[in-house]
Amino acid sequence: MHRQKTSIYSETIEHPNFKVFSGRVRELTRLIREVTNFSPTSICIEGPTKIGASFLVNRMINLFKSSDGFWKNTSQNNNLQIQMYRFDCSPKTIKDVIDTIFEVVVSQENDLEKAIITDYAQRRLLLRQLLQNTPTRYVFCLLNFEETLKKNSDTTDVGFNFLSSLMDFQSFIFTIDRPITDIHFLANIKNIATLRLGLLDAGEAIQYLTNAFEKCKKVSFLSEKVENLLLDLSGCHPYLLYQISEVYYHACLKNNFSDPSDMDDQTIESILLAELHPAGELSYIYNFFNGTWENLSEAEKIWLKDLILQPEKITTDLQNEEIIKNLSFLQLISYNPTEKSFSISSRIFSEYIQIYHLNPGEETVSESYNFILKGSTNKEEKLFNLFTSKPNAVISNEEISLEVYGVDNPSKADIHKINTLVGRLRNRLREQHGGNRTDLINSVYGKGFRYSPPTRN
């Protein structure tokens, strides 16, 4: 695999809870410098949910609390005192946010008489005066601020105006999952600085995996085939890459694998894809996909299904332009400029759609055709004929076992043989058809396999 040198992101950063994630040193440096600059600056971390914004904020706070040297010489005013606070805005309204800020500032000023003020208008007036006159810079990190915006749809409310006025005196860090220009309340703040998060490239993802597993004492190996599979399944999405890597790590510990050769591709893949199921050990991967899917429009859902079933029919005309723009922003699809084609960024998300949102036997609109399989073994030919006889339908392990091996009730060892045979057939189809070996045969967790025949251009 081509290992591109990172240009946007940099070294891996340790999470405060001793978990590793793919950090962004350059972005973090820029953010901290803007926050601690003598002139107050408001900052908005802009990017889809589960893309790393919370990790970034947590890391910044952790560095500050540990008096890390990272913070030294970042302020033009050496006498400036900095206090940093993190708020989860999910359950809060704008008024809740302002009340929380008020309580923090008043408690730092140790003025108990002012703390008992309950009138909202008086609280806001006092808070503005305190922030104007204090030698302390308060940095308020408002995570999941998007949830607060949903509760306050009227951005002409006085609460919004007051909160924006506070930004003239102190620093605020927001995390939102859409462009700042879409939010009237934030877009009108003159001194706000945005920080855009996004997908990792292959080089950055590999660097993350290498660093993470080099630090593991019990599972220090990471073969190239596993490395490629982890990148393929996650689509280089930071959240998914971390979660799927963790599944692989614990699978190695659970099964006492001491060498990569102990697990073949199909075994590793079946372990990882099993986590798509809502009853899986990491059910929040399923919940993340489910929530993402439910928030898509019907047109976007149909477009993604077509991308799986008939990718050669996908166009970039005006009718699809808005769909492509939104799905790209959500980091769900990627574009290959060389082949001028789209693909779903994460194969595990593609698996999710096929398992839960494609009806068994759902046909492509395009005319399909089958290969004449060349150089195959007898069992490969039997399996291929079974797949081509039922295009786009889910074929169970039991059906494959009976058709190919003549065994009615397959054992665990028989299932392993089936996985190996499917892997060989995938590779043979890839050699003859080209492209990714999973384009045609996909695993369907708990059910079997689905063969999607290629379509004519």
LOVONU-74856 format. One line per field, with one value per residue (C-alpha): y negated, z negated, x; residue number from 1; residue in three letters. Coordinates in nm, 4 decimals, always signed. Layout:
# residues N
Y <- [Y, ...];
Z <- [Z, ...];
X <- [X, ...];
seq <- [NUM, ...];
type <- [ALA, ...];
//
This chain:
# residues 457
Y <- [+0.0000, -0.3469, -0.5250, -0.8906, -1.1304, -1.3150, -1.6794, -1.7803, -1.5564, -1.4507, -1.2335, -1.0128, -1.1743, -0.9923, -1.0205, -1.1242, -0.7865, -0.6097, -0.5194, -0.6027, -0.7866, -0.9493, -1.2989, -1.6173, -1.7917, -2.0735, -2.1455, -2.1234, -2.3633, -2.6123, -2.5854, -2.6411, -2.9326, -3.1001, -3.0353, -3.1675, -3.4614, -3.7987, -3.9029, -3.6883, -3.4497, -3.2232, -2.8867, -2.6444, -2.2834, -2.1927, -1.8379, -1.5367, -1.3680, -1.0835, -1.2271, -1.3246, -1.6701, -1.5617, -1.3787, -1.6932, -1.9115, -1.6557, -1.6362, -2.0135, -2.0305, -1.7434, -1.9138, -2.2321, -2.0630, -1.8689, -2.1922, -2.0366, -2.2283, -2.2399, -2.5403, -2.7423, -3.0529, -3.0343, -3.3587, -3.7072, -3.8167, -3.6323, -3.7679, -3.6229, -3.3542, -3.0881, -2.8807, -2.6105, -2.4346, -2.1613, -2.1482, -1.8777, -2.0786, -1.7819, -1.8345, -2.2130, -2.5124, -2.8483, -2.9694, -2.6632, -2.7354, -3.0988, -3.0023, -2.7483, -3.0069, -3.2560, -3.0095, -2.9271, -3.2888, -3.4048, -3.1128, -3.2006, -3.5601, -3.4276, -3.6729, -3.4835, -3.7864, -3.7949, -3.4181, -3.4306, -3.6604, -3.4728, -3.7348, -3.6358, -3.9927, -4.0871, -3.7705, -3.8515, -4.2115, -4.1017, -3.8269, -4.0702, -4.3102, -4.0331, -3.9037, -4.2545, -4.3372, -4.0085, -3.9393, -3.5755, -3.4295, -3.1719, -2.9092, -2.7475, -2.4227, -2.3558, -2.0013, -1.8756, -2.2326, -2.1122, -1.9565, -2.2939, -2.4584, -2.2016, -2.2995, -2.6711, -2.7015, -3.0775, -3.2340, -3.5829, -3.4942, -3.7298, -3.4346, -3.3846, -3.7535, -3.7649, -3.4551, -3.5999, -3.9266, -3.7386, -3.6217, -3.9711, -3.9105, -3.5363, -3.2222, -2.9653, -2.6351, -2.4779, -2.1379, -2.1215, -1.8799, -2.1149, -2.4138, -2.7233, -2.9271, -2.7236, -2.8557, -3.2197, -3.2609, -3.1563, -3.2869, -3.6468, -3.6411, -3.8397, -3.7015, -3.3331, -3.0885, -2.7515, -2.4206, -2.1641, -1.7919, -1.5128, -1.1683, -1.0469, -0.9543, -0.6068, -0.7223, -0.8861, -0.5828, -0.3467, -0.5707, -0.5581, -0.1775, -0.1419, -0.3705, -0.2117, +0.1471, +0.0701, -0.0488, +0.2687, +0.5217, +0.8146, +0.7619, +0.5896, +0.7417, +0.6031, +0.7803, +0.5895, +0.7897, +0.7049, +0.3436, +0.3180, +0.4887, +0.2458, -0.0501, +0.1029, +0.1689, -0.1702, -0.3797, -0.5711, -0.7209, -0.8039, -0.6826, -0.3559, -0.2943, -0.3198, -0.0992, +0.1690, +0.1788, +0.2296, +0.5240, +0.6817, +0.6244, +0.7917, +1.0746, +1.1525, +1.1538, +1.3674, +1.6295, +1.6251, +1.5443, +1.4931, +1.4550, +1.2985, +1.6279, +1.7798, +1.6005, +1.6071, +1.3164, +1.4679, +1.5333, +1.1759, +1.0337, +1.2411, +1.1274, +0.7624, +0.7683, +0.9439, +0.6154, +0.4730, +0.6733, +0.4746, +0.7485, +0.7324, +0.6521, +0.3030, +0.2371, -0.1380, -0.0823, +0.0453, -0.2395, -0.4942, -0.3591, -0.3253, -0.6860, -0.8069, -0.6135, -0.7318, -1.0969, -1.0644, -1.1698, -0.9061, -1.0314, -0.9882, -0.6356, -0.5351, -0.6876, -0.4812, -0.1624, -0.2308, -0.2882, +0.0680, +0.2361, +0.0417, -0.1837, -0.2393, -0.4196, -0.6833, -1.0291, -1.3745, -1.5637, -1.8544, -1.6221, -1.4360, -1.7276, -1.8140, -1.4467, -1.3978, -1.7190, -1.6146, -1.2532, -1.3758, -1.6169, -1.3309, -1.1363, -0.8520, -0.8460, -0.9120, -1.0005, -0.8468, -1.1174, -0.8692, -0.6319, -0.9141, -0.6973, -0.7103, -0.4493, -0.4145, -0.5183, -0.2434, +0.1124, +0.1908, -0.0804, +0.0794, +0.4122, +0.2444, +0.1162, +0.4572, +0.6433, +0.4128, +0.2060, +0.4187, +0.6646, +1.0269, +1.0772, +0.7058, +0.6716, +0.4117, +0.2050, +0.2579, +0.5685, +0.8137, +1.0819, +1.3661, +1.4757, +1.7898, +1.8866, +1.9924, +2.2225, +2.2971, +2.6071, +2.8313, +2.6888, +2.3294, +2.3975, +2.5521, +2.2519, +2.0064, +2.1806, +2.1621, +1.7889, +1.7127, +1.9100, +1.6728, +1.3241, +1.0669, +1.3246, +1.4247, +1.7832, +1.9494, +2.1513, +2.4541, +2.4271, +2.3880, +2.6841, +2.9102, +2.8026, +2.8035, +3.0582, +3.2703, +3.1991, +3.1159, +2.9801, +2.8054, +2.8051, +2.5187, +2.6739, +2.6954, +2.3254, +2.2450, +2.4419, +2.2499, +1.9156, +2.0238, +2.1385, +1.8106, +1.6229, +1.8177, +1.7549, +1.3838, +1.3676, +1.5563, +1.3225, +1.0240, +1.1554, +1.1998, +0.9037, +0.6559, +0.4198, +0.5024, +0.8698, +0.7845, +0.6037, +0.9223, +1.1441, +0.9837, +1.1392, +1.1014, +1.1427, +1.4271, +1.5244, +1.6176, +1.4501, +1.2362, +1.2425, +0.9200, +0.9831, +0.7142, +0.5000, +0.4084, +0.0586];
Z <- [+0.0000, +0.0831, -0.2420, -0.1865, -0.4193, -0.6381, -0.5604, -0.7666, -1.0689, -1.2544, -1.5459, -1.7489, -2.0638, -2.3887, -2.5091, -2.8787, -2.9547, -2.8262, -2.4995, -2.1760, -1.8920, -1.5770, -1.6956, -1.5060, -1.6494, -1.3964, -1.4365, -1.8139, -1.8115, -1.6015, -1.8210, -2.1460, -2.0043, -1.8987, -2.2359, -2.4383, -2.2139, -2.3903, -2.1637, -2.2493, -1.9754, -1.9543, -1.7935, -1.6343, -1.5777, -1.2705, -1.1506, -1.1450, -1.4748, -1.5824, -1.3782, -1.6679, -1.7878, -2.1472, -2.1582, -2.0381, -2.3053, -2.5789, -2.4775, -2.4886, -2.8385, -2.9580, -2.8317, -3.0099, -3.3428, -3.3371, -3.2873, -2.9791, -2.8085, -2.5030, -2.6588, -2.7251, -2.5182, -2.3485, -2.4978, -2.4136, -2.7641, -3.0257, -3.3075, -3.1602, -3.3761, -3.1923, -3.3259, -3.1040, -3.1458, -2.9519, -2.9226, -2.7599, -2.5937, -2.4924, -2.7625, -2.7828, -2.6364, -2.5715, -2.9100, -3.0787, -2.9102, -3.0225, -3.3786, -3.3929, -3.2706, -3.5263, -3.8125, -3.7057, -3.6744, -3.9977, -4.1935, -4.0661, -4.1825, -4.5303, -4.5551, -4.7422, -4.7473, -4.3670, -4.3472, -4.4971, -4.2238, -4.0468, -3.8095, -3.4568, -3.3304, -3.6324, -3.5935, -3.2325, -3.3152, -3.6001, -3.3931, -3.1169, -3.3680, -3.5319, -3.2027, -3.0876, -3.4019, -3.5041, -3.4371, -3.3772, -3.0367, -3.0545, -2.7838, -2.7639, -2.5667, -2.4614, -2.3300, -2.1303, -2.0854, -1.7883, -2.0362, -2.2020, -1.8660, -1.7953, -2.1189, -2.0293, -1.6680, -1.6973, -1.6707, -1.7195, -2.0855, -2.3314, -2.4728, -2.1430, -2.1155, -2.4708, -2.4267, -2.1085, -2.2899, -2.5560, -2.2836, -2.2658, -2.6043, -2.6321, -2.4269, -2.3336, -2.1577, -1.9915, -1.8328, -1.5536, -1.2667, -0.9793, -0.8105, -1.0299, -0.7476, -0.7933, -1.1477, -1.1542, -1.5217, -1.4715, -1.1206, -1.2357, -1.4957, -1.3405, -1.5396, -1.5306, -1.3947, -1.2525, -1.2761, -1.0193, -1.0959, -0.8403, -0.7295, -0.7602, -0.4506, -0.4200, -0.5431, -0.8536, -0.9330, -0.8980, -1.1222, -1.3833, -1.3704, -1.3811, -1.6827, -1.8653, -1.8282, -1.8920, -2.2396, -2.3132, -2.5218, -2.4650, -2.0979, -1.9286, -1.5820, -1.2904, -0.9590, -0.6347, -0.5425, -0.8759, -0.8413, -0.4982, -0.6199, -0.9128, -0.6765, -0.4279, -0.6885, -0.8579, -0.5447, -0.7438, -0.9589, -1.2954, -1.5116, -1.3233, -1.2881, -1.6633, -1.7454, -1.4859, -1.5866, -1.9459, -1.8389, -1.6602, -1.9638, -2.2054, -1.9589, -1.9585, -2.3390, -2.3680, -2.1199, -2.2364, -1.8895, -1.9117, -1.5418, -1.2512, -1.0607, -1.3293, -1.1731, -0.8058, -0.6321, -0.6603, -1.0347, -1.1023, -0.8772, -1.0351, -1.3825, -1.2856, -1.0795, -1.3633, -1.5519, -1.3112, -1.4827, -1.7440, -1.9983, -1.9282, -2.1942, -2.0473, -1.9657, -1.9449, -1.6051, -1.4880, -1.6700, -1.5043, -1.1593, -1.2436, -1.3635, -1.0585, -0.8232, -0.9865, -0.9487, -0.5728, -0.3262, -0.1149, +0.1936, +0.0163, -0.0972, +0.2568, +0.3936, +0.1491, +0.2378, +0.6072, +0.5318, +0.3968, +0.6583, +0.9742, +0.9165, +1.2871, +1.3155, +1.0553, +1.2101, +1.0858, +1.2639, +1.1023, +0.9748, +0.7567, +0.6761, +0.3419, +0.2382, +0.3162, +0.1335, -0.1849, -0.1852, -0.1281, -0.4199, -0.6425, -0.5367, -0.4043, -0.0475, +0.1249, +0.4832, +0.6916, +0.9417, +1.1467, +1.2107, +1.1758, +0.9499, +0.6048, +0.3310, -0.0245, -0.2433, -0.5010, -0.3847, -0.7230, -0.6564, -0.3182, -0.4988, -0.7382, -0.4472, -0.2790, -0.5973, -0.7264, -0.4334, -0.1175, -0.0733, -0.0047, +0.3686, +0.4462, +0.8095, +0.9824, +1.2447, +1.4867, +1.7003, +1.5158, +1.6538, +1.5133, +1.5700, +1.7238, +1.4314, +1.5529, +1.3835, +1.0893, +0.8740, +0.8622, +0.5275, +0.6405, +0.9508, +0.7428, +0.5086, +0.7980, +0.9709, +0.6463, +0.6164, +0.9796, +0.9535, +0.6788, +0.7529, +0.4709, +0.2409, -0.0927, -0.0805, -0.4174, -0.5311, -0.5643, -0.2004, -0.0843, -0.2976, -0.1540, +0.2079, +0.2089, -0.0556, -0.0900, -0.4637, -0.6000, -0.9430, -0.9155, -1.2153, -1.3195, -1.1154, -0.8136, -0.8495, -0.8536, -0.5271, -0.3718, -0.4705, -0.3166, +0.0039, +0.0328, -0.0145, +0.2696, +0.4963, +0.4153, +0.5125, +0.8363, +0.9288, +0.8523, +1.0813, +1.3678, +1.3081, +1.1493, +0.8643, +0.4997, +0.4173, +0.2013, +0.4803, +0.5790, +0.2697, -0.0626, -0.4075, -0.5719, -0.9446, -1.1002, -0.7650, -0.5081, -0.1871, +0.0880, +0.4511, +0.6459, +1.0161, +1.2142, +1.4532, +1.8120, +1.8768];
X <- [+0.0000, +0.1230, +0.2097, +0.1558, +0.3351, +0.0907, +0.0327, -0.2705, -0.2447, +0.0643, +0.1735, -0.0556, -0.1902, -0.2667, -0.6256, -0.6592, -0.8184, -0.5057, -0.6696, -0.4950, -0.6613, -0.5382, -0.4631, -0.3962, -0.0938, -0.0874, -0.4577, -0.4283, -0.1341, -0.3248, -0.6335, -0.4413, -0.2482, -0.5700, -0.7334, -0.4402, -0.3660, -0.3996, -0.6867, -0.9904, -1.0928, -1.3950, -1.3331, -1.5747, -1.4672, -1.6671, -1.7142, -1.9465, -2.0213, -1.7928, -1.5071, -1.2801, -1.3918, -1.4547, -1.1232, -0.9498, -1.1104, -1.0447, -0.6820, -0.6473, -0.7971, -0.5813, -0.2656, -0.3638, -0.4410, -0.1153, +0.0842, +0.2354, +0.5130, +0.2878, +0.1148, +0.4317, +0.4987, +0.1589, +0.0335, +0.1546, +0.0607, +0.2667, +0.0469, -0.2700, -0.4323, -0.6252, -0.9143, -1.0602, -1.3946, -1.5705, -1.9508, -2.1601, -2.4350, -2.6510, -2.9183, -2.8812, -3.0620, -2.8955, -3.0185, -2.8654, -2.5330, -2.5335, -2.6330, -2.3490, -2.0975, -2.2291, -2.1859, -1.8308, -1.7177, -1.8843, -1.7390, -1.3908, -1.4434, -1.5406, -1.8290, -2.1045, -2.3328, -2.3446, -2.3855, -2.7360, -2.8715, -3.1493, -3.2875, -3.1822, -3.1336, -2.9219, -2.7142, -2.6342, -2.5374, -2.3132, -2.1536, -2.0605, -1.9049, -1.7024, -1.5678, -1.4739, -1.2793, -1.1203, -0.7490, -0.8433, -0.9141, -1.1923, -1.2001, -1.5443, -1.5515, -1.9112, -1.9254, -2.2246, -2.3457, -2.5493, -2.7934, -2.8438, -2.9100, -3.1820, -3.3571, -3.3359, -3.4444, -3.5072, -3.1626, -3.3095, -3.3635, -3.1912, -2.9964, -2.8154, -2.7346, -2.6028, -2.3865, -2.2350, -2.1613, -1.9634, -1.7283, -1.5857, -1.4266, -1.3575, -1.2954, -1.5568, -1.4957, -1.7980, -1.8339, -2.0912, -2.1520, -2.2341, -2.0663, -2.0596, -2.2139, -2.5333, -2.5759, -2.6844, -2.5957, -2.2324, -2.1793, -2.2404, -1.9636, -1.6810, -1.3883, -1.4768, -1.2180, -1.3229, -1.1421, -1.2540, -1.2172, -1.2319, -1.1217, -0.7647, -0.5720, -0.4181, -0.0765, -0.2232, -0.4371, -0.1405, +0.0681, -0.2075, -0.2236, +0.1540, +0.1886, -0.1040, +0.0125, +0.3795, +0.2733, +0.0746, +0.2637, +0.0269, -0.0640, +0.2278, +0.1929, -0.0004, +0.0463, +0.0036, -0.3075, -0.4716, -0.3592, -0.5196, -0.8372, -0.8743, -0.8359, -1.0788, -1.3477, -1.3192, -1.2749, -1.0061, -1.2816, -1.1125, -1.4024, -1.4497, -1.0763, -1.0326, -1.3315, -1.2541, -0.8869, -0.9965, -1.2160, -0.9194, -0.6963, -0.9383, -1.0049, -0.6331, -0.6245, -0.9392, -0.8190, -0.4555, -0.3260, +0.0484, +0.1204, -0.0725, -0.0645, -0.2896, -0.5864, -0.6736, -0.8436, -1.1900, -1.1580, -1.0463, -1.3143, -1.5925, -1.4824, -1.4873, -1.8046, -1.9862, -1.9786, -2.2356, -2.5057, -2.7033, -2.6292, -2.2556, -1.9988, -1.9562, -2.3204, -2.2568, -2.0943, -2.4321, -2.6087, -2.3775, -2.4628, -2.8304, -2.8534, -2.6626, -2.8909, -3.2135, -3.1077, -3.0563, -3.3231, -3.4995, -3.3147, -2.9795, -3.0704, -3.1687, -2.8477, -2.6367, -2.8253, -2.7655, -2.3980, -2.3839, -2.6022, -2.5135, -2.2106, -2.1474, -2.4833, -2.3965, -2.3650, -2.2681, -2.5440, -2.7301, -2.9998, -2.7468, -2.5170, -2.6800, -2.6921, -2.3236, -2.2338, -2.4152, -2.2901, -1.9338, -1.9623, -2.0844, -1.7718, -1.9896, -1.8575, -1.5277, -1.4377, -1.1614, -1.0522, -0.8486, -1.1383, -1.3948, -1.6071, -1.7637, -1.7511, -1.8792, -1.5870, -1.6260, -1.6880, -1.8387, -2.0995, -2.1648, -2.2135, -2.4572, -2.6704, -2.6731, -2.7648, -3.0360, -3.1620, -3.1433, -3.4264, -3.3213, -3.3047, -3.3238, -3.2239, -3.0137, -3.1912, -2.9047, -2.8734, -2.6494, -2.4221, -2.2146, -1.8575, -1.7324, -1.5092, -1.1630, -0.9147, -1.1398, -1.1469, -1.4534, -1.5708, -1.5138, -1.7231, -2.0034, -2.0042, -1.9975, -2.2895, -2.4871, -2.4221, -2.5091, -2.8329, -2.9522, -2.8149, -2.8473, -3.0078, -2.8528, -2.7245, -2.6718, -2.3708, -2.5999, -2.7067, -2.3472, -2.2362, -2.5048, -2.4489, -2.0673, -1.9680, -2.2823, -2.2954, -2.6410, -2.5456, -2.2049, -1.9714, -1.7471, -1.4657, -1.6986, -1.7881, -1.4166, -1.3735, -1.6628, -1.5057, -1.1762, -1.3475, -1.5410, -1.2131, -1.0504, -1.3491, -1.3404, -0.9746, -1.0368, -1.3237, -1.1054, -0.8320, -1.0791, -1.3079, -1.0686, -1.1452, -1.1922, -1.2438, -1.5472, -1.7310, -1.9129, -1.9421, -2.0298, -2.0566, -2.3980, -2.3515, -2.5474, -2.6983, -2.4328, -2.3191, -2.4690, -2.3499, -2.4040, -2.3387, -2.1550, -2.3518, -2.2818, -2.1504];
seq <- [1, 2, 3, 4, 5, 6, 7, 8, 9, 10, 11, 12, 13, 14, 15, 16, 17, 18, 19, 20, 21, 22, 23, 24, 25, 26, 27, 28, 29, 30, 31, 32, 33, 34, 35, 36, 37, 38, 39, 40, 41, 42, 43, 44, 45, 46, 47, 48, 49, 50, 51, 52, 53, 54, 55, 56, 57, 58, 59, 60, 61, 62, 63, 64, 65, 66, 67, 68, 69, 70, 71, 72, 73, 74, 75, 76, 77, 78, 79, 80, 81, 82, 83, 84, 85, 86, 87, 88, 89, 90, 91, 92, 93, 94, 95, 96, 97, 98, 99, 100, 101, 102, 103, 104, 105, 106, 107, 108, 109, 110, 111, 112, 113, 114, 115, 116, 117, 118, 119, 120, 121, 122, 123, 124, 125, 126, 127, 128, 129, 130, 131, 132, 133, 134, 135, 136, 137, 138, 139, 140, 141, 142, 143, 144, 145, 146, 147, 148, 149, 150, 151, 152, 153, 154, 155, 156, 157, 158, 159, 160, 161, 162, 163, 164, 165, 166, 167, 168, 169, 170, 171, 172, 173, 174, 175, 176, 177, 178, 179, 180, 181, 182, 183, 184, 185, 186, 187, 188, 189, 190, 191, 192, 193, 194, 195, 196, 197, 198, 199, 200, 201, 202, 203, 204, 205, 206, 207, 208, 209, 210, 211, 212, 213, 214, 215, 216, 217, 218, 219, 220, 221, 222, 223, 224, 225, 226, 227, 228, 229, 230, 231, 232, 233, 234, 235, 236, 237, 238, 239, 240, 241, 242, 243, 244, 245, 246, 247, 248, 249, 250, 251, 252, 253, 254, 255, 256, 257, 258, 259, 260, 261, 262, 263, 264, 265, 266, 267, 268, 269, 270, 271, 272, 273, 274, 275, 276, 277, 278, 279, 280, 281, 282, 283, 284, 285, 286, 287, 288, 289, 290, 291, 292, 293, 294, 295, 296, 297, 298, 299, 300, 301, 302, 303, 304, 305, 306, 307, 308, 309, 310, 311, 312, 313, 314, 315, 316, 317, 318, 319, 320, 321, 322, 323, 324, 325, 326, 327, 328, 329, 330, 331, 332, 333, 334, 335, 336, 337, 338, 339, 340, 341, 342, 343, 344, 345, 346, 347, 348, 349, 350, 351, 352, 353, 354, 355, 356, 357, 358, 359, 360, 361, 362, 363, 364, 365, 366, 367, 368, 369, 370, 371, 372, 373, 374, 375, 376, 377, 378, 379, 380, 381, 382, 383, 384, 385, 386, 387, 388, 389, 390, 391, 392, 393, 394, 395, 396, 397, 398, 399, 400, 401, 402, 403, 404, 405, 406, 407, 408, 409, 410, 411, 412, 413, 414, 415, 416, 417, 418, 419, 420, 421, 422, 423, 424, 425, 426, 427, 428, 429, 430, 431, 432, 433, 434, 435, 436, 437, 438, 439, 440, 441, 442, 443, 444, 445, 446, 447, 448, 449, 450, 451, 452, 453, 454, 455, 456, 457];
type <- [MET, HIS, ARG, GLN, LYS, THR, SER, ILE, TYR, SER, GLU, THR, ILE, GLU, HIS, PRO, ASN, PHE, LYS, VAL, PHE, SER, GLY, ARG, VAL, ARG, GLU, LEU, THR, ARG, LEU, ILE, ARG, GLU, VAL, THR, ASN, PHE, SER, PRO, THR, SER, ILE, CYS, ILE, GLU, GLY, PRO, THR, LYS, ILE, GLY, ALA, SER, PHE, LEU, VAL, ASN, ARG, MET, ILE, ASN, LEU, PHE, LYS, SER, SER, ASP, GLY, PHE, TRP, LYS, ASN, THR, SER, GLN, ASN, ASN, ASN, LEU, GLN, ILE, GLN, MET, TYR, ARG, PHE, ASP, CYS, SER, PRO, LYS, THR, ILE, LYS, ASP, VAL, ILE, ASP, THR, ILE, PHE, GLU, VAL, VAL, VAL, SER, GLN, GLU, ASN, ASP, LEU, GLU, LYS, ALA, ILE, ILE, THR, ASP, TYR, ALA, GLN, ARG, ARG, LEU, LEU, LEU, ARG, GLN, LEU, LEU, GLN, ASN, THR, PRO, THR, ARG, TYR, VAL, PHE, CYS, LEU, LEU, ASN, PHE, GLU, GLU, THR, LEU, LYS, LYS, ASN, SER, ASP, THR, THR, ASP, VAL, GLY, PHE, ASN, PHE, LEU, SER, SER, LEU, MET, ASP, PHE, GLN, SER, PHE, ILE, PHE, THR, ILE, ASP, ARG, PRO, ILE, THR, ASP, ILE, HIS, PHE, LEU, ALA, ASN, ILE, LYS, ASN, ILE, ALA, THR, LEU, ARG, LEU, GLY, LEU, LEU, ASP, ALA, GLY, GLU, ALA, ILE, GLN, TYR, LEU, THR, ASN, ALA, PHE, GLU, LYS, CYS, LYS, LYS, VAL, SER, PHE, LEU, SER, GLU, LYS, VAL, GLU, ASN, LEU, LEU, LEU, ASP, LEU, SER, GLY, CYS, HIS, PRO, TYR, LEU, LEU, TYR, GLN, ILE, SER, GLU, VAL, TYR, TYR, HIS, ALA, CYS, LEU, LYS, ASN, ASN, PHE, SER, ASP, PRO, SER, ASP, MET, ASP, ASP, GLN, THR, ILE, GLU, SER, ILE, LEU, LEU, ALA, GLU, LEU, HIS, PRO, ALA, GLY, GLU, LEU, SER, TYR, ILE, TYR, ASN, PHE, PHE, ASN, GLY, THR, TRP, GLU, ASN, LEU, SER, GLU, ALA, GLU, LYS, ILE, TRP, LEU, LYS, ASP, LEU, ILE, LEU, GLN, PRO, GLU, LYS, ILE, THR, THR, ASP, LEU, GLN, ASN, GLU, GLU, ILE, ILE, LYS, ASN, LEU, SER, PHE, LEU, GLN, LEU, ILE, SER, TYR, ASN, PRO, THR, GLU, LYS, SER, PHE, SER, ILE, SER, SER, ARG, ILE, PHE, SER, GLU, TYR, ILE, GLN, ILE, TYR, HIS, LEU, ASN, PRO, GLY, GLU, GLU, THR, VAL, SER, GLU, SER, TYR, ASN, PHE, ILE, LEU, LYS, GLY, SER, THR, ASN, LYS, GLU, GLU, LYS, LEU, PHE, ASN, LEU, PHE, THR, SER, LYS, PRO, ASN, ALA, VAL, ILE, SER, ASN, GLU, GLU, ILE, SER, LEU, GLU, VAL, TYR, GLY, VAL, ASP, ASN, PRO, SER, LYS, ALA, ASP, ILE, HIS, LYS, ILE, ASN, THR, LEU, VAL, GLY, ARG, LEU, ARG, ASN, ARG, LEU, ARG, GLU, GLN, HIS, GLY, GLY, ASN, ARG, THR, ASP, LEU, ILE, ASN, SER, VAL, TYR, GLY, LYS, GLY, PHE, ARG, TYR, SER, PRO, PRO, THR, ARG, ASN];
//
